[in-house]
Amino acid sequence: LNIPDSEILDKAKKMLPDKDKKLLVYCRSGLRSKEACKALTEMGYRNVYDFGGILSWPFEIETR
């Protein structure tokens, strides 16, 4: 799922009903993913992982 950081508070509850599901969060630079992880954790999600910024991703990236 792609949920913009500015919409996490409004959409997470409906789009992510299972608070134990593994959530892998990333963004372009790592700043927004950090804030999104913080918000999700504060909302009660228990399995949140911040992958940081895609710019520093050391592995191959698929593009469309």
Secondary structure, DSSP 4 states (H G I P E B T S, - for coil): ----GGGHHHHHHHH---TTS-EEEEESSSHHHHHHHHHHHHTT-SSEEEEEEGGG--S-----
